[in-house]
Amino acid sequence: MSDLMKVSSNPHIRSKITTSNIMLAVIIALLPAAGFGIYNFGLDALILILITVATTVLTEYIYEKAMHKPVTIGDFSAVVTGLLLALNLPSTAPWWIGVIGGIFAILVVKMLFGGLGQNFMNPALGARCFLLISYTSIMCNFETDAYTGATPLYALKNGESVNILDMVVGRIPGTIGETSMIAIVIGACFLILLGIIDLRIPGSYLVSFVIFLILFGGHGLDPAFISAHLAGGGLMLGAFFMATDYVTRPVTKNGQYLYGIFLGILTGIFRIFGPSAEGVSYAIIIGNLIVPLIEKITLPKAFGKGGERT
């Protein structure tokens, strides 16, 4: 009888889309931002990317071997974590920053909570926030041979003028992968066309952030001020590549809209009223923590328990 019938838990519908397919698509989508970062910041950026990615993959492999668990590096999730973390690092950071961040992302945030699908926050952002707290001066040093001075967001916060075209193209200081709005949007469009992500979270995130700027930014409906905030910092990279993380975002459609609105408001609070000019990483991390609450209030009720008949 056991050979004829197998009983397993739902879901029973199978899809040809696998985790490795999705992760490979994300890697391809991140290549424009990574490529421009290497072009913009030089060999240091490439070395830091390679070291960080190698660290995340090796950490996952060693942990699973040591714990006698199936090795899952073939799903490329560790590569995505390492690449996202590297793109959130300044090119001036020493190589060991990538190593410490990669180990923290995989070991602490991901594997100790059960591995892929069990982590309660985005591993790359969790590691970045850890590095920002632990090595603030290193993580906030964006001065290179090509760029000196404050980032455009800091200049904007101090009331100085910024070159929006340079911000859109990416000819500005910043982390490796956040500078070029064009490169990020190209990768995001690729994921949207493949159906990997949609605009529910990024759209509600960006729209709510713009509304917050109009109401509380002190510049009203100023296109230059709004454009600079959209193109500056890690907003675009966070909205399209990290807020949309399958594991740490809400599963319900209404929950995703609510999640995006929460991120937009929180990012606005950090940028306008906080001491720092940025705030995307902390906003998404805090958003990850309230996802269970969002899902609790947005999950539809079953028929017979207050839900409507469909």
Residue, then its C-alpha position, 0 to 999 in steps of 0.5 A: m500500500s505504501d508503494l501505491m499511495k504517498v500522503s504529504s502535506n499541502p501544497h500539492i501544486r508543483s511549479k517549474i520555477t525553482t528557487s535556483n531559477i529565481m536566484l539566478a534571475v536576481i543575480i542577473a538583474l543585479l549585474p548592471a548595478a554591480g557592473f556600474g559599481i566596478y566601473n565607477f569605483g574600480l578594482d577595489a569594488l570587484i575584489l570586495i564583491l568577489i570576497t563577500v560572495a565567496t564568504t557567504v557561499l563558503t560559510e553556508y557550505i561549512y555550516e551545513k557540512a559541520m551540522h550534517k545537513p544537505v548542502t544547499i549552495g546550489d540554490f544560489s541564495a548564498v550568492v544573492t546574499g553575498l552580492l546584495l551585501a557587497l553592493n551595500l558596502p563602500s568600495t573603500a571598505p577593507w576586505w575583512i569587512g566583507v568577510i565579517g559581514g558575509i559570515f554574520a549574514i549566513l551564520v547568524v541571520k540565516m542558518l541559525f534560524g533554520g536556513l532559507g525560508q526561516n530567516f526573520m529578516n533579510p540576511a544582507l541587510g541584517a549584516r549591513c546594519f550590524l556592520l554599520i553599528s560595529y564599524t560606523s566610520i568604515m561603513c560611512n567612508f565614501e571618499t575615493d580618488a574619484y569622489t571626495g566630500a559628502t554624499p548627495l543625500y548628506a549635502l541635501k540634508n545640509g541644504e546644499s544643491v546637488n546634481i540630479l543627473d549625476m545621481v541618476v546616472g551614478r557619478i556620485p559617491g556611495t556604496i558599490g551598488e546604490t549609485s546608479m539609479i538607471a542600472i538598478v531600474i534596468g535590473a528591476c524591469f528584468l525581474i518584473l518582466l519575468g514575473i519574479i517581482d511585481l510593483r505592489i511593494p516597490g510602488s507603494y514604498l516609493v509613492s508613500f515615501v514621496i507623499f511623506l516628502i511632500l508633507f513633511g520634507g519642508h520643500g512642498l511639491d519640489p521636483a528637484f528635492i523629490s528626484a534627489h531623494l529618489a535617486g540618492g542612497g539605497l532607496m531604489l536598491g532596497a525597494f526593488f531588491m530587498a523589500t521584495d524578498y520572498v521570505t521576509r515580505p508579507v504573503t497577502k496582497n493587502g499586506q504587501y501594500l501595507y508593508g510598502i506604505f510602512l517602509g515609505i513612511l519609516t524611510g521618510i522619518f529617518r531621512i527627514f527627522g533623523p540624524s542620518a541622511e539615509g534610513v532604507s536599511y533600518a526601515i526594511i529591517i524594522g519592516n521585516l520584524i512587523v511582517p507577522l503582525i501585518e499578515k495577522i491583520t490582512l489574512p482573509k478569514a475562512f468561511g464559517k469563521g467570519g469570512e465571506r463565501t467565495 
